[in-house]
Amino acid sequence: RETIALAAIGICPTRDAFAEALAAAFALELQRWRDFGLAPVIRRWLAAAHPVGTSLEVGEPGEPPLTGAFAGLTEDGALQLR
């Protein structure tokens, strides 16, 4: 996916404002996970994720990457590659 800086489209939050908003969003997702389990979190993540079939490379720094097609997430949130 193409990426750009938020400043290029006129949105330029301060570092502190961004960190505060990120912390609040993380706290909300953590509370949802605690209240409703992982399934709703995974559904929301998949709605914003790469489409199934998208080519991905994953790996640890210094290791050769694994390549495959995105095949979703398991019930416990693990990445699935084909």
Order of alpha helices (4+ residues) and beta strands (2+ residues): alpha-alpha-beta-beta-beta
